[in-house]
Amino acid sequence: MEKELITEMRRTSELSEELLIKAKEELGETDNIREESLILIKEWIPTQINDYSNLDDLSIRWFLRGCKFDSNKTKVRIETFYSFRSKVTEWYSNRDPLLPELMELLNLGTILPLPGRDDEGRKVIVIRASIHDPYKHKQDDVLKIMNMVVELLCRDDEAISVTGVVCIVDLKGVGMGHAMQMTPSMIRKAVNSWQDVNPIRTKAMHYINTPLNVHVIMNIFKTFMKEKLRRRLHLHRGDVKKVLVSLIPCDILPPEYGGRGLSVESISNEWKERVISNRDWFMNPEKHGPFSPF
């Protein structure tokens, strides 16, 4: 019966042969290790006081890869993931994209996963961190909609669990209002979310359009970051387009950032429609794994 349950829960990996090789080289993943690790975690789940029963194979693979198939670290990451969501209700409740406050942020194009990948196969995400009106929009809602988009992106693209993401954080137009929103407690939540909660491999974070005094806020960010993430954080001054073209293939960069890819408006509209069309998925998290469809 136990083997039948495991077989029934199993979701076939959609990784290419090339990505499976990369997973072996970077994460230590092999067919045997993956299957043994899946079984171990699924045997552990029903022994826990907390309910992790919505974790299916696809979601478990995300956690395993995020912890390089260290089973003990994977268990801790799963516990942290669910604990964080239960405590940070301002991000993980009322996730109806049709709510006016969330729809406004979707219309602004606050977060833009670019089509395609960079030269290393990584997904590139543009975060327009200061596009919103800080006197109108809550920072918690900004981070809520960002998390929603990233979760949907990961659900539909398992390759990211191997290749990771590169974030371009655009601070154009940042002002005192935005800075006032980034309290130490808000920064701690944001850093914890990327660093200790979500199993997403953040390969680099490039900040562009950085003002002269950005180091004040960034120093607070760094106090909550582990050395590994601090090394992957880069601040850029000067010609933004020249900087980005040196980092990201022109074919996927929007023209607004010096590339030949789809426009910011096109990408924004596409993701707004994707989020809205998955409204039921966001509003019923108990019916599916965090990184899997219904």
C-alpha positions in Angstrom: 0.0 0.0 0.0 2.8 2.4 0.9 4.6 1.8 -2.4 1.3 2.3 -4.3 0.8 5.6 -2.5 4.3 6.8 -3.4 3.7 5.8 -7.0 0.4 7.6 -7.1 1.9 10.8 -5.7 4.9 10.8 -8.1 5.1 13.5 -10.7 7.4 13.0 -13.6 10.2 15.4 -13.8 10.2 17.6 -16.9 13.9 18.3 -16.9 15.9 17.9 -20.1 18.9 15.6 -20.2 21.1 18.6 -20.2 19.5 19.9 -17.0 19.7 16.5 -15.3 23.5 16.6 -16.0 23.7 20.1 -14.5 21.7 18.9 -11.5 24.1 16.1 -10.9 27.2 18.3 -11.2 25.9 21.2 -9.1 23.4 19.5 -6.7 24.6 15.9 -6.5 21.3 14.7 -8.0 21.0 11.3 -9.5 18.0 9.1 -10.3 18.7 7.0 -7.2 19.4 9.9 -4.9 16.3 11.7 -6.1 14.0 8.7 -5.6 15.5 7.7 -2.3 15.2 11.3 -1.0 11.6 11.6 -2.1 10.7 8.4 -0.3 12.5 9.6 2.8 10.8 12.9 2.9 7.4 11.4 2.2 7.9 8.9 5.0 8.8 11.8 7.3 5.8 14.0 6.5 3.1 11.9 8.3 5.2 11.8 11.4 5.0 15.5 11.9 2.6 17.5 14.1 2.2 20.1 11.4 0.3 19.3 8.2 2.5 19.0 5.1 0.2 16.6 3.3 -0.2 18.8 0.3 3.4 18.3 -0.6 3.7 16.2 -3.8 6.7 15.0 -5.6 7.2 18.2 -7.7 7.1 20.4 -4.6 9.4 18.1 -2.6 11.9 18.1 -5.5 12.1 21.9 -5.2 13.0 21.7 -1.6 15.5 18.9 -2.1 17.3 20.8 -4.9 17.2 24.0 -2.8 19.1 22.0 -0.1 21.3 20.0 -2.5 19.6 16.8 -1.5 20.6 17.1 2.2 17.6 15.4 3.8 18.0 17.1 7.2 18.4 20.6 5.7 15.3 19.8 3.5 13.2 18.9 6.5 14.2 22.2 8.2 13.5 24.2 5.0 10.0 22.6 4.7 9.3 23.4 8.4 10.6 27.0 8.0 8.6 27.4 4.8 5.3 26.5 6.3 5.9 28.3 9.6 6.8 31.5 7.8 3.6 31.3 5.8 1.5 30.8 8.9 3.1 33.7 10.6 3.4 36.2 7.8 -0.3 36.3 7.0 0.0 39.8 5.5 1.7 38.1 2.5 -0.1 34.8 2.4 -3.7 35.5 3.1 -6.3 37.3 0.9 -4.3 36.5 -2.2 -7.1 37.4 -4.6 -5.4 39.1 -7.6 -8.7 40.9 -8.3 -8.5 42.9 -5.1 -8.0 46.5 -6.1 -4.8 47.0 -4.2 -3.2 43.9 -5.9 -4.6 44.7 -9.3 -3.0 48.1 -9.2 0.4 46.6 -8.5 -0.1 44.1 -11.4 -1.0 46.9 -13.7 2.2 48.7 -12.7 4.4 45.7 -13.6 6.1 45.6 -10.3 7.8 42.3 -11.1 8.7 41.1 -14.5 10.1 37.6 -15.2 11.7 38.0 -18.6 11.0 35.5 -21.4 13.9 33.1 -22.2 17.0 32.7 -20.1 20.5 34.2 -19.7 23.6 32.6 -21.2 23.9 30.2 -18.2 20.3 29.1 -18.5 19.1 31.1 -15.5 15.8 32.9 -15.3 16.0 36.6 -15.1 13.5 38.6 -13.0 13.3 42.4 -13.1 11.9 43.8 -9.9 10.8 47.4 -10.2 11.1 48.0 -6.5 10.1 51.7 -6.5 7.5 51.8 -9.3 4.7 52.0 -6.8 3.4 55.0 -4.8 4.6 54.5 -1.3 1.9 56.8 0.0 -0.8 54.7 -1.6 0.5 51.2 -1.8 1.5 49.1 1.2 5.0 47.5 1.0 3.4 44.2 2.3 1.1 44.2 -0.8 4.1 44.9 -3.0 6.0 41.9 -1.6 2.8 39.8 -1.6 2.3 40.3 -5.4 6.0 39.7 -6.0 5.8 36.3 -4.2 2.7 35.4 -6.1 4.3 36.0 -9.4 7.5 34.1 -8.4 5.5 31.1 -7.1 3.6 30.9 -10.4 6.8 31.2 -12.4 8.4 28.3 -10.4 5.3 26.2 -10.6 5.3 26.3 -14.4 9.1 26.0 -14.9 10.8 23.2 -12.9 14.1 24.0 -14.6 14.5 27.0 -12.3 14.9 24.6 -9.4 18.2 23.6 -11.0 19.4 26.8 -12.8 18.2 29.4 -10.2 17.4 33.0 -10.9 19.1 36.3 -11.4 17.3 39.4 -10.1 17.6 42.9 -11.5 16.3 45.3 -8.9 15.5 48.6 -10.5 15.5 51.5 -8.0 14.6 54.2 -10.5 12.5 56.9 -8.9 13.2 55.7 -5.3 12.4 58.3 -2.8 12.1 59.0 0.9 8.6 57.4 1.0 10.0 54.1 -0.4 12.8 54.2 2.1 10.4 54.8 5.0 8.5 51.6 4.0 11.7 49.5 4.3 11.8 49.2 8.1 14.2 46.7 9.6 11.4 44.3 10.3 10.2 44.5 6.7 13.8 44.0 5.4 14.2 41.0 7.7 11.0 39.4 6.3 12.2 40.1 2.7 15.7 38.7 3.2 14.4 35.6 5.2 11.9 34.9 2.4 14.6 34.7 -0.3 17.4 33.3 1.9 15.9 30.8 4.3 12.3 30.1 3.3 11.8 29.7 -0.4 13.9 26.9 -2.0 14.8 29.1 -5.0 18.5 29.4 -5.8 19.3 33.1 -6.1 22.4 33.3 -8.2 22.8 37.0 -8.3 21.0 40.3 -7.3 22.0 43.3 -9.4 20.7 46.7 -8.2 20.5 49.4 -10.8 19.6 53.1 -10.8 21.0 53.2 -7.3 21.0 56.6 -5.6 24.0 57.9 -3.7 22.6 57.1 -0.3 21.5 53.6 -1.1 24.2 52.1 1.1 22.2 53.2 4.2 19.4 50.8 3.3 21.7 48.1 1.8 23.7 48.0 4.9 20.6 47.0 6.8 19.8 44.3 4.2 23.3 42.9 4.6 23.0 42.6 8.3 20.3 39.9 7.7 22.1 38.2 4.9 24.4 35.3 5.1 27.9 35.7 3.5 26.8 33.6 0.5 24.0 35.9 -0.4 26.0 39.1 0.4 28.6 37.9 -2.2 25.9 37.7 -4.8 24.7 41.2 -4.3 26.0 43.9 -6.7 25.3 47.6 -6.8 25.6 49.4 -10.2 25.9 53.1 -10.9 26.2 54.9 -14.3 24.7 53.9 -17.6 22.0 51.4 -16.8 21.6 50.1 -20.3 25.3 49.6 -20.7 25.5 47.7 -17.4 22.6 45.4 -18.2 23.7 44.6 -21.7 27.0 43.4 -20.2 25.0 41.1 -17.9 21.9 39.9 -19.7 21.5 38.8 -23.4 20.0 41.6 -25.5 17.4 39.2 -27.0 15.6 38.9 -23.6 16.1 42.4 -22.3 13.2 44.9 -22.9 13.9 47.9 -25.1 13.4 50.1 -22.0 16.6 48.5 -20.6 18.6 48.5 -23.8 17.7 45.2 -25.3 15.7 43.8 -28.2 13.2 41.7 -26.3 9.5 42.3 -25.5 8.5 45.6 -24.0 7.9 46.1 -20.3 4.3 46.7 -21.1 3.9 43.4 -23.0 5.6 41.4 -20.3 3.6 43.1 -17.6 0.3 42.5 -19.4 1.2 38.8 -19.9 2.0 38.2 -16.2 -1.1 40.1 -15.1 -3.3 37.8 -17.2 -1.4 34.7 -16.0 -1.9 35.7 -12.4 -5.6 36.4 -12.8 -6.2 33.2 -14.7 -4.7 31.3 -11.8 -6.9 33.1 -9.2 -8.3 29.8 -7.8 -4.8 28.4 -7.4 -3.7 31.3 -5.3 -6.9 31.3 -3.2 -6.9 27.5 -2.4 -3.3 26.7 -1.4 -4.4 23.7 0.7 -5.5 21.9 -2.5 -2.1 21.7 -4.1 1.6 21.7 -3.4 3.3 25.1 -3.2 5.1 24.4 -6.5 2.6 22.2 -8.3 -0.8 22.8 -10.1 -4.1 21.4 -8.9 
